[in-house]
Amino acid sequence: PYRGVHRSDSVLGFVNKLTSKPIYKVLKTVEDVNEFLYKFRSDPSHSLATVTVVGFFSEHEDIEEDEYDDFAAAAKVLHHKEDVYVAVVTNSKISRHFIDNKMIDRTPSMMMVSVP
């Protein structure tokens, strides 16, 4: 059931989310991460309960593989939620930027932002 904002663009956005592949978005630049984390703040089609989640993995095909798989499984469970949006970073340089700026302390890590 849809419990989000009752506007046509909100419902259409939810339908697009449900039919999109992959289940989570892969972010390829620092700008992509910042846009993804904060884009819902000024968008009236999203509720105050909207949350964005980004998983950071530097070695998702090696030592962090189990954590990455767990993150992907959690993203799949959350995919049907109209107010939760999930993305992932697998580029170690992007992860390093967020570590250096003290936004995360290591990988694997998660950052969650809710609409104020």
N, CA, C and O atoms as CSV, one atom per row, in Angstrom:
chain,resi,resn,atom,element,x,y,z
A,1,PRO,N,N,0.825,-1.213,0.000
A,1,PRO,CA,C,0.000,0.000,0.000
A,1,PRO,C,C,0.859,1.264,0.000
A,1,PRO,O,O,1.931,1.306,0.604
A,2,TYR,N,N,0.377,2.264,-0.673
A,2,TYR,CA,C,1.075,3.550,-0.753
A,2,TYR,C,C,0.600,4.445,0.386
A,2,TYR,O,O,-0.598,4.683,0.538
A,3,ARG,N,N,1.545,4.942,1.186
A,3,ARG,CA,C,1.212,5.786,2.327
A,3,ARG,C,C,1.856,7.164,2.221
A,3,ARG,O,O,1.885,7.915,3.196
A,4,GLY,N,N,2.362,7.493,1.059
A,4,GLY,CA,C,3.089,8.743,0.877
A,4,GLY,C,C,2.184,9.931,0.629
A,4,GLY,O,O,0.970,9.864,0.820
A,5,VAL,N,N,2.805,11.028,0.196
A,5,VAL,CA,C,2.097,12.264,-0.121
A,5,VAL,C,C,1.126,11.980,-1.261
A,5,VAL,O,O,1.501,11.366,-2.259
A,6,HIS,N,N,-0.101,12.419,-1.118
A,6,HIS,CA,C,-1.124,12.152,-2.130
A,6,HIS,C,C,-1.150,13.257,-3.178
A,6,HIS,O,O,-2.040,14.107,-3.205
A,7,ARG,N,N,-0.147,13.211,-4.030
A,7,ARG,CA,C,-0.035,14.088,-5.191
A,7,ARG,C,C,0.288,13.189,-6.376
A,7,ARG,O,O,0.910,12.138,-6.218
A,8,SER,N,N,-0.133,13.602,-7.545
A,8,SER,CA,C,0.093,12.752,-8.716
A,8,SER,C,C,1.579,12.500,-8.954
A,8,SER,O,O,1.961,11.382,-9.300
A,9,ASP,N,N,2.434,13.524,-8.774
A,9,ASP,CA,C,3.864,13.315,-9.002
A,9,ASP,C,C,4.476,12.402,-7.948
A,9,ASP,O,O,5.442,11.692,-8.227
A,10,SER,N,N,3.924,12.416,-6.745
A,10,SER,CA,C,4.416,11.526,-5.687
A,10,SER,C,C,4.083,10.074,-5.991
A,10,SER,O,O,4.932,9.192,-5.861
A,11,VAL,N,N,2.851,9.833,-6.395
A,11,VAL,CA,C,2.422,8.471,-6.719
A,11,VAL,C,C,3.189,7.964,-7.937
A,11,VAL,O,O,3.640,6.819,-7.949
A,12,LEU,N,N,3.341,8.801,-8.957
A,12,LEU,CA,C,4.093,8.415,-10.150
A,12,LEU,C,C,5.563,8.122,-9.806
A,12,LEU,O,O,6.143,7.170,-10.327
A,13,GLY,N,N,6.161,8.939,-8.929
A,13,GLY,CA,C,7.534,8.696,-8.486
A,13,GLY,C,C,7.671,7.356,-7.792
A,13,GLY,O,O,8.664,6.652,-7.977
A,14,PHE,N,N,6.670,6.999,-6.988
A,14,PHE,CA,C,6.687,5.708,-6.294
A,14,PHE,C,C,6.572,4.554,-7.287
A,14,PHE,O,O,7.276,3.552,-7.161
A,15,VAL,N,N,5.699,4.693,-8.259
A,15,VAL,CA,C,5.555,3.653,-9.285
A,15,VAL,C,C,6.867,3.503,-10.051
A,15,VAL,O,O,7.301,2.384,-10.326
A,16,ASN,N,N,7.496,4.620,-10.393
A,16,ASN,CA,C,8.791,4.561,-11.091
A,16,ASN,C,C,9.848,3.873,-10.227
A,16,ASN,O,O,10.661,3.096,-10.727
A,17,LYS,N,N,9.827,4.164,-8.932
A,17,LYS,CA,C,10.781,3.524,-8.019
A,17,LYS,C,C,10.576,2.008,-7.997
A,17,LYS,O,O,11.542,1.247,-8.052
A,18,LEU,N,N,9.324,1.576,-7.916
A,18,LEU,CA,C,9.033,0.146,-7.851
A,18,LEU,C,C,9.416,-0.595,-9.130
A,18,LEU,O,O,9.773,-1.773,-9.088
A,19,THR,N,N,9.341,0.085,-10.246
A,19,THR,CA,C,9.622,-0.581,-11.519
A,19,THR,C,C,11.057,-0.389,-11.994
A,19,THR,O,O,11.441,-0.918,-13.037
A,20,SER,N,N,11.852,0.366,-11.236
A,20,SER,CA,C,13.229,0.634,-11.655
A,20,SER,C,C,14.151,-0.532,-11.314
A,20,SER,O,O,13.934,-1.267,-10.351
A,21,LYS,N,N,15.151,-0.669,-12.111
A,21,LYS,CA,C,16.229,-1.626,-11.866
A,21,LYS,C,C,17.531,-0.861,-12.000
A,21,LYS,O,O,17.633,-0.043,-12.915
A,22,PRO,N,N,18.500,-1.057,-11.189
A,22,PRO,CA,C,18.534,-1.925,-10.016
A,22,PRO,C,C,17.730,-1.324,-8.865
A,22,PRO,O,O,17.204,-0.216,-8.966
A,23,ILE,N,N,17.648,-2.070,-7.785
A,23,ILE,CA,C,16.865,-1.662,-6.625
A,23,ILE,C,C,17.470,-0.436,-5.949
A,23,ILE,O,O,16.741,0.382,-5.388
A,24,TYR,N,N,18.771,-0.303,-5.996
A,24,TYR,CA,C,19.432,0.861,-5.418
A,24,TYR,C,C,20.254,1.542,-6.504
A,24,TYR,O,O,20.668,0.921,-7.483
A,25,LYS,N,N,20.474,2.820,-6.302
A,25,LYS,CA,C,21.216,3.609,-7.281
A,25,LYS,C,C,22.710,3.529,-6.968
A,25,LYS,O,O,23.102,3.596,-5.803
A,26,VAL,N,N,23.536,3.389,-7.990
A,26,VAL,CA,C,24.987,3.396,-7.832
A,26,VAL,C,C,25.468,4.817,-8.097
A,26,VAL,O,O,25.260,5.359,-9.183
A,27,LEU,N,N,26.111,5.414,-7.101
A,27,LEU,CA,C,26.581,6.795,-7.197
A,27,LEU,C,C,28.048,6.792,-7.606
A,27,LEU,O,O,28.859,6.070,-7.027
A,28,LYS,N,N,28.385,7.605,-8.608
A,28,LYS,CA,C,29.719,7.544,-9.204
A,28,LYS,C,C,30.594,8.752,-8.939
A,28,LYS,O,O,31.779,8.731,-9.271
A,29,THR,N,N,30.034,9.828,-8.339
A,29,THR,CA,C,30.823,11.021,-8.019
A,29,THR,C,C,30.407,11.551,-6.652
A,29,THR,O,O,29.350,11.200,-6.128
A,30,VAL,N,N,31.252,12.394,-6.092
A,30,VAL,CA,C,30.924,13.049,-4.821
A,30,VAL,C,C,29.663,13.893,-4.997
A,30,VAL,O,O,28.811,13.940,-4.110
A,31,GLU,N,N,29.550,14.552,-6.136
A,31,GLU,CA,C,28.371,15.369,-6.414
A,31,GLU,C,C,27.110,14.509,-6.464
A,31,GLU,O,O,26.058,14.919,-5.973
A,32,ASP,N,N,27.211,13.323,-7.053
A,32,ASP,CA,C,26.071,12.407,-7.081
A,32,ASP,C,C,25.622,12.056,-5.666
A,32,ASP,O,O,24.425,12.013,-5.384
A,33,VAL,N,N,26.575,11.806,-4.783
A,33,VAL,CA,C,26.249,11.452,-3.402
A,33,VAL,C,C,25.539,12.611,-2.718
A,33,VAL,O,O,24.490,12.422,-2.102
A,34,ASN,N,N,26.101,13.799,-2.823
A,34,ASN,CA,C,25.482,14.957,-2.168
A,34,ASN,C,C,24.097,15.250,-2.723
A,34,ASN,O,O,23.175,15.556,-1.966
A,35,GLU,N,N,23.946,15.159,-4.033
A,35,GLU,CA,C,22.626,15.397,-4.636
A,35,GLU,C,C,21.624,14.355,-4.156
A,35,GLU,O,O,20.495,14.692,-3.799
A,36,PHE,N,N,22.035,13.090,-4.146
A,36,PHE,CA,C,21.139,12.025,-3.715
A,36,PHE,C,C,20.727,12.205,-2.256
A,36,PHE,O,O,19.552,12.052,-1.921
A,37,LEU,N,N,21.676,12.526,-1.395
A,37,LEU,CA,C,21.373,12.649,0.027
A,37,LEU,C,C,20.425,13.799,0.336
A,37,LEU,O,O,19.598,13.700,1.243
A,38,TYR,N,N,20.543,14.886,-0.414
A,38,TYR,CA,C,19.822,16.100,-0.016
A,38,TYR,C,C,18.748,16.560,-0.991
A,38,TYR,O,O,18.096,17.570,-0.727
A,39,LYS,N,N,18.533,15.869,-2.104
A,39,LYS,CA,C,17.590,16.351,-3.118
A,39,LYS,C,C,16.141,16.345,-2.648
A,39,LYS,O,O,15.335,17.110,-3.178
A,40,PHE,N,N,15.784,15.526,-1.689
A,40,PHE,CA,C,14.399,15.423,-1.256
A,40,PHE,C,C,13.987,16.535,-0.295
A,40,PHE,O,O,12.798,16.715,-0.035
A,41,ARG,N,N,14.950,17.278,0.232
A,41,ARG,CA,C,14.637,18.319,1.218
A,41,ARG,C,C,13.711,19.399,0.685
A,41,ARG,O,O,12.832,19.877,1.401
A,42,SER,N,N,13.905,19.783,-0.566
A,42,SER,CA,C,13.096,20.868,-1.117
A,42,SER,C,C,12.018,20.374,-2.074
A,42,SER,O,O,11.370,21.180,-2.742
A,43,ASP,N,N,11.821,19.076,-2.149
A,43,ASP,CA,C,10.855,18.505,-3.080
A,43,ASP,C,C,9.521,18.271,-2.363
A,43,ASP,O,O,9.435,17.403,-1.495
A,44,PRO,N,N,8.482,19.033,-2.717
A,44,PRO,CA,C,7.195,18.899,-2.018
A,44,PRO,C,C,6.474,17.586,-2.297
A,44,PRO,O,O,5.475,17.282,-1.645
A,45,SER,N,N,6.961,16.807,-3.248
A,45,SER,CA,C,6.304,15.526,-3.525
A,45,SER,C,C,6.718,14.437,-2.540
A,45,SER,O,O,6.230,13.310,-2.617
A,46,HIS,N,N,7.618,14.772,-1.614
A,46,HIS,CA,C,8.059,13.805,-0.607
A,46,HIS,C,C,7.636,14.267,0.773
A,46,HIS,O,O,7.566,15.465,1.051
A,47,SER,N,N,7.356,13.301,1.632
A,47,SER,CA,C,6.875,13.611,2.977
A,47,SER,C,C,8.027,13.923,3.923
A,47,SER,O,O,9.197,13.770,3.573
A,48,LEU,N,N,7.681,14.354,5.103
A,48,LEU,CA,C,8.682,14.629,6.135
A,48,LEU,C,C,9.362,13.350,6.613
A,48,LEU,O,O,10.407,13.407,7.262
A,49,ALA,N,N,8.780,12.208,6.300
A,49,ALA,CA,C,9.352,10.926,6.717
A,49,ALA,C,C,10.376,10.386,5.715
A,49,ALA,O,O,10.952,9.324,5.950
A,50,THR,N,N,10.615,11.086,4.611
A,50,THR,CA,C,11.526,10.599,3.579
A,50,THR,C,C,12.949,10.494,4.121
A,50,THR,O,O,13.451,11.406,4.779
A,51,VAL,N,N,13.586,9.359,3.827
A,51,VAL,CA,C,14.950,9.092,4.274
A,51,VAL,C,C,15.771,8.625,3.072
A,51,VAL,O,O,15.318,7.803,2.276
A,52,THR,N,N,16.984,9.164,2.956
A,52,THR,CA,C,17.920,8.668,1.946
A,52,THR,C,C,19.055,7.948,2.666
A,52,THR,O,O,19.540,8.399,3.703
A,53,VAL,N,N,19.462,6.828,2.097
A,53,VAL,CA,C,20.496,5.991,2.695
A,53,VAL,C,C,21.562,5.715,1.638
A,53,VAL,O,O,21.249,5.317,0.516
A,54,VAL,N,N,22.830,5.932,2.010
A,54,VAL,CA,C,23.936,5.613,1.113
A,54,VAL,C,C,24.888,4.674,1.842
A,54,VAL,O,O,25.336,4.964,2.951
A,55,GLY,N,N,25.189,3.552,1.210
A,55,GLY,CA,C,26.184,2.622,1.728
A,55,GLY,C,C,27.510,2.884,1.037
A,55,GLY,O,O,27.558,3.040,-0.183
A,56,PHE,N,N,28.578,2.932,1.805
A,56,PHE,CA,C,29.927,3.182,1.278
A,56,PHE,C,C,30.758,1.914,1.417
A,56,PHE,O,O,30.902,1.367,2.511
A,57,PHE,N,N,31.302,1.455,0.297
A,57,PHE,CA,C,32.112,0.239,0.272
A,57,PHE,C,C,33.340,0.494,-0.588
A,57,PHE,O,O,33.217,0.884,-1.749
A,58,SER,N,N,34.522,0.276,-0.026
A,58,SER,CA,C,35.761,0.454,-0.784
A,58,SER,C,C,36.204,-0.830,-1.461
A,58,SER,O,O,36.844,-0.796,-2.512
A,59,GLU,N,N,35.865,-1.957,-0.863
A,59,GLU,CA,C,36.295,-3.252,-1.396
A,59,GLU,C,C,35.112,-4.215,-1.416
A,59,GLU,O,O,35.153,-5.279,-0.799
A,60,HIS,N,N,34.051,-3.826,-2.140
A,60,HIS,CA,C,32.810,-4.602,-2.133
A,60,HIS,C,C,32.926,-5.966,-2.802
A,60,HIS,O,O,32.070,-6.827,-2.595
A,61,GLU,N,N,33.957,-6.174,-3.588
A,61,GLU,CA,C,34.148,-7.479,-4.222
A,61,GLU,C,C,35.221,-8.307,-3.515
A,61,GLU,O,O,35.617,-9.366,-4.002
A,62,ASP,N,N,35.685,-7.820,-2.371
A,62,ASP,CA,C,36.760,-8.509,-1.657
A,62,ASP,C,C,36.392,-8.629,-0.182
A,62,ASP,O,O,35.454,-9.349,0.160
A,63,ILE,N,N,37.096,-7.954,0.671
A,63,ILE,CA,C,36.939,-8.108,2.119
A,63,ILE,C,C,35.573,-7.627,2.627
A,63,ILE,O,O,35.107,-8.092,3.668
A,64,GLU,N,N,34.927,-6.703,1.905
A,64,GLU,CA,C,33.634,-6.164,2.337
A,64,GLU,C,C,32.450,-6.831,1.630
A,64,GLU,O,O,31.326,-6.332,1.692
A,65,GLU,N,N,32.698,-7.938,0.972
A,65,GLU,CA,C,31.666,-8.587,0.168
A,65,GLU,C,C,30.441,-8.990,0.992
A,65,GLU,O,O,29.312,-8.781,0.548
A,66,ASP,N,N,30.639,-9.560,2.173
A,66,ASP,CA,C,29.509,-9.975,3.006
A,66,ASP,C,C,28.657,-8.784,3.425
A,66,ASP,O,O,27.429,-8.845,3.375
A,67,GLU,N,N,29.311,-7.703,3.838
A,67,GLU,CA,C,28.581,-6.502,4.238
A,67,GLU,C,C,27.831,-5.896,3.056
A,67,GLU,O,O,26.704,-5.422,3.201
A,68,TYR,N,N,28.466,-5.918,1.886
A,68,TYR,CA,C,27.825,-5.408,0.677
A,68,TYR,C,C,26.576,-6.237,0.345
A,68,TYR,O,O,25.529,-5.681,0.013
A,69,ASP,N,N,26.692,-7.538,0.435
A,69,ASP,CA,C,25.543,-8.414,0.173
A,69,ASP,C,C,24.413,-8.163,1.173
A,69,ASP,O,O,23.240,-8.159,0.798
A,70,ASP,N,N,24.766,-7.953,2.446
A,70,ASP,CA,C,23.759,-7.638,3.466
A,70,ASP,C,C,23.079,-6.310,3.160
A,70,ASP,O,O,21.863,-6.187,3.308
A,71,PHE,N,N,23.855,-5.313,2.733
A,71,PHE,CA,C,23.304,-4.009,2.381
A,71,PHE,C,C,22.337,-4.155,1.200
A,71,PHE,O,O,21.251,-3.576,1.213
A,72,ALA,N,N,22.725,-4.920,0.193
A,72,ALA,CA,C,21.868,-5.136,-0.978
A,72,ALA,C,C,20.569,-5.838,-0.584
A,72,ALA,O,O,19.505,-5.514,-1.110
A,73,ALA,N,N,20.651,-6.791,0.332
A,73,ALA,CA,C,19.451,-7.488,0.797
A,73,ALA,C,C,18.527,-6.532,1.553
A,73,ALA,O,O,17.309,-6.581,1.385
A,74,ALA,N,N,19.100,-5.671,2.377
A,74,ALA,CA,C,18.294,-4.681,3.097
A,74,ALA,C,C,17.660,-3.692,2.124
A,74,ALA,O,O,16.507,-3.300,2.303
A,75,ALA,N,N,18.396,-3.290,1.106
A,75,ALA,CA,C,17.853,-2.379,0.089
A,75,ALA,C,C,16.659,-3.012,-0.614
A,75,ALA,O,O,15.680,-2.334,-0.925
A,76,LYS,N,N,16.744,-4.299,-0.860
A,76,LYS,CA,C,15.636,-5.006,-1.514
A,76,LYS,C,C,14.389,-4.995,-0.636
A,76,LYS,O,O,13.279,-4.807,-1.134
A,77,VAL,N,N,14.566,-5.194,0.654
A,77,VAL,CA,C,13.432,-5.171,1.586
A,77,VAL,C,C,12.816,-3.767,1.655
A,77,VAL,O,O,11.596,-3.629,1.738
A,78,LEU,N,N,13.652,-2.736,1.621
A,78,LEU,CA,C,13.173,-1.354,1.739
A,78,LEU,C,C,12.658,-0.773,0.427
A,78,LEU,O,O,12.072,0.310,0.419
A,79,HIS,N,N,12.868,-1.470,-0.664
A,79,HIS,CA,C,12.511,-0.939,-1.984
A,79,HIS,C,C,11.025,-0.582,-2.105
A,79,HIS,O,O,10.676,0.364,-2.812
A,80,HIS,N,N,10.160,-1.319,-1.432
A,80,HIS,CA,C,8.719,-1.068,-1.542
A,80,HIS,C,C,8.238,0.072,-0.639
A,80,HIS,O,O,7.057,0.417,-0.666
A,81,LYS,N,N,9.119,0.651,0.147
A,81,LYS,CA,C,8.759,1.779,1.019
A,81,LYS,C,C,8.789,3.072,0.214
A,81,LYS,O,O,9.788,3.385,-0.435
A,82,GLU,N,N,7.705,3.810,0.258
A,82,GLU,CA,C,7.625,5.033,-0.538
A,82,GLU,C,C,8.492,6.162,-0.002
A,82,GLU,O,O,8.726,7.140,-0.712
A,83,ASP,N,N,8.972,6.055,1.220
A,83,ASP,CA,C,9.723,7.151,1.813
A,83,ASP,C,C,11.181,6.789,2.125
A,83,ASP,O,O,11.833,7.488,2.901
A,84,VAL,N,N,11.696,5.713,1.534
A,84,VAL,CA,C,13.092,5.305,1.728
A,84,VAL,C,C,13.744,5.118,0.363
A,84,VAL,O,O,13.257,4.359,-0.474
A,85,TYR,N,N,14.857,5.826,0.153
A,85,TYR,CA,C,15.605,5.749,-1.094
A,85,TYR,C,C,17.029,5.316,-0.768
A,85,TYR,O,O,17.661,5.880,0.125
A,86,VAL,N,N,17.535,4.318,-1.487
A,86,VAL,CA,C,18.825,3.709,-1.161
A,86,VAL,C,C,19.777,3.821,-2.353
A,86,VAL,O,O,19.388,3.642,-3.507
A,87,ALA,N,N,21.038,4.125,-2.035
A,87,ALA,CA,C,22.092,4.183,-3.043
A,87,ALA,C,C,23.364,3.588,-2.456
A,87,ALA,O,O,23.464,3.355,-1.251
A,88,VAL,N,N,24.335,3.348,-3.336
A,88,VAL,CA,C,25.587,2.740,-2.894
A,88,VAL,C,C,26.767,3.410,-3.597
A,88,VAL,O,O,26.665,3.849,-4.743
A,89,VAL,N,N,27.885,3.476,-2.880
A,89,VAL,CA,C,29.159,3.955,-3.425
A,89,VAL,C,C,30.141,2.794,-3.336
A,89,VAL,O,O,30.354,2.229,-2.263
A,90,THR,N,N,30.737,2.442,-4.476
A,90,THR,CA,C,31.732,1.368,-4.476
A,90,THR,C,C,33.103,1.857,-4.928
A,90,THR,O,O,34.030,1.061,-5.077
A,91,ASN,N,N,33.230,3.139,-5.143
A,91,ASN,CA,C,34.492,3.742,-5.564
A,91,ASN,C,C,35.256,4.181,-4.316
A,91,ASN,O,O,34.758,4.994,-3.538
A,92,SER,N,N,36.451,3.651,-4.124
A,92,SER,CA,C,37.222,3.951,-2.907
A,92,SER,C,C,37.620,5.425,-2.817
A,92,SER,O,O,37.759,5.951,-1.713
A,93,LYS,N,N,37.806,6.100,-3.952
A,93,LYS,CA,C,38.160,7.534,-3.918
A,93,LYS,C,C,37.004,8.376,-3.399
A,93,LYS,O,O,37.219,9.344,-2.669
A,94,ILE,N,N,35.784,8.017,-3.768
A,94,ILE,CA,C,34.621,8.742,-3.261
A,94,ILE,C,C,34.460,8.470,-1.766
A,94,ILE,O,O,34.209,9.390,-0.988
A,95,SER,N,N,34.603,7.226,-1.373
A,95,SER,CA,C,34.534,6.896,0.056
A,95,SER,C,C,35.602,7.659,0.832
A,95,SER,O,O,35.327,8.172,1.917
A,96,ARG,N,N,36.810,7.740,0.295
A,96,ARG,CA,C,37.910,8.453,0.944
A,96,ARG,C,C,37.554,9.923,1.146
A,96,ARG,O,O,37.897,10.495,2.180
A,97,HIS,N,N,36.879,10.545,0.188
A,97,HIS,CA,C,36.451,11.945,0.324
A,97,HIS,C,C,35.553,12.112,1.552
A,97,HIS,O,O,35.724,13.058,2.321
A,98,PHE,N,N,34.606,11.205,1.736
A,98,PHE,CA,C,33.684,11.313,2.863
A,98,PHE,C,C,34.356,10.955,4.184
A,98,PHE,O,O,33.957,11.457,5.235
A,99,ILE,N,N,35.368,10.095,4.146
A,99,ILE,CA,C,36.157,9.811,5.349
A,99,ILE,C,C,36.996,11.030,5.713
A,99,ILE,O,O,37.022,11.442,6.873
A,100,ASP,N,N,37.679,11.607,4.734
A,100,ASP,CA,C,38.528,12.778,4.980
A,100,ASP,C,C,37.728,13.968,5.498
A,100,ASP,O,O,38.251,14.780,6.262
A,101,ASN,N,N,36.475,14.079,5.093
A,101,ASN,CA,C,35.617,15.173,5.545
A,101,ASN,C,C,34.805,14.806,6.779
A,101,ASN,O,O,33.871,15.514,7.156
A,102,LYS,N,N,35.171,13.695,7.401
A,102,LYS,CA,C,34.595,13.236,8.665
A,102,LYS,C,C,33.079,13.047,8.624
A,102,LYS,O,O,32.380,13.280,9.610
A,103,MET,N,N,32.590,12.619,7.456
A,103,MET,CA,C,31.168,12.320,7.326
A,103,MET,C,C,30.901,10.837,7.585
A,103,MET,O,O,29.809,10.461,8.012
A,104,ILE,N,N,31.908,10.000,7.323
A,104,ILE,CA,C,31.917,8.599,7.734
A,104,ILE,C,C,33.313,8.341,8.302
A,104,ILE,O,O,34.243,9.101,8.034
A,105,ASP,N,N,33.458,7.277,9.080
A,105,ASP,CA,C,34.784,7.043,9.670
A,105,ASP,C,C,35.559,5.903,9.008
A,105,ASP,O,O,36.770,5.785,9.199
A,106,ARG,N,N,34.861,5.053,8.219
A,106,ARG,CA,C,35.525,3.935,7.550
A,106,ARG,C,C,34.540,3.314,6.571
A,106,ARG,O,O,33.378,3.710,6.490
A,107,THR,N,N,35.034,2.339,5.835
A,107,THR,CA,C,34.128,1.528,5.037
A,107,THR,C,C,34.209,0.092,5.549
A,107,THR,O,O,35.274,-0.316,6.011
A,108,PRO,N,N,33.181,-0.657,5.490
A,108,PRO,CA,C,31.858,-0.246,5.044
A,108,PRO,C,C,31.203,0.686,6.060
A,108,PRO,O,O,31.464,0.623,7.261
A,109,SER,N,N,30.356,1.541,5.535
A,109,SER,CA,C,29.655,2.505,6.367
A,109,SER,C,C,28.349,2.889,5.698
A,109,SER,O,O,28.158,2.656,4.505
A,110,MET,N,N,27.461,3.472,6.469
A,110,MET,CA,C,26.182,3.963,5.935
A,110,MET,C,C,25.954,5.389,6.403
A,110,MET,O,O,26.311,5.756,7.523
A,111,MET,N,N,25.359,6.178,5.537
A,111,MET,CA,C,24.952,7.528,5.903
A,111,MET,C,C,23.460,7.645,5.601
A,111,MET,O,O,23.008,7.301,4.509
A,112,MET,N,N,22.702,8.135,6.580
A,112,MET,CA,C,21.273,8.328,6.403
A,112,MET,C,C,20.941,9.781,6.655
A,112,MET,O,O,21.441,10.396,7.597
A,113,VAL,N,N,20.082,10.326,5.792
A,113,VAL,CA,C,19.634,11.705,5.941
A,113,VAL,C,C,18.112,11.715,5.832
A,113,VAL,O,O,17.538,11.121,4.919
A,114,SER,N,N,17.475,12.392,6.768
A,114,SER,CA,C,16.016,12.534,6.685
A,114,SER,C,C,15.692,13.988,6.371
A,114,SER,O,O,16.491,14.888,6.629
A,115,VAL,N,N,14.529,14.197,5.820
A,115,VAL,CA,C,14.083,15.548,5.502
A,115,VAL,C,C,13.787,16.275,6.808
A,115,VAL,O,O,13.052,15.764,7.654
A,116,PRO,N,N,14.364,17.481,6.974
A,116,PRO,CA,C,14.126,18.209,8.230
A,116,PRO,C,C,12.708,18.710,8.356
A,116,PRO,O,O,12.361,19.338,9.356
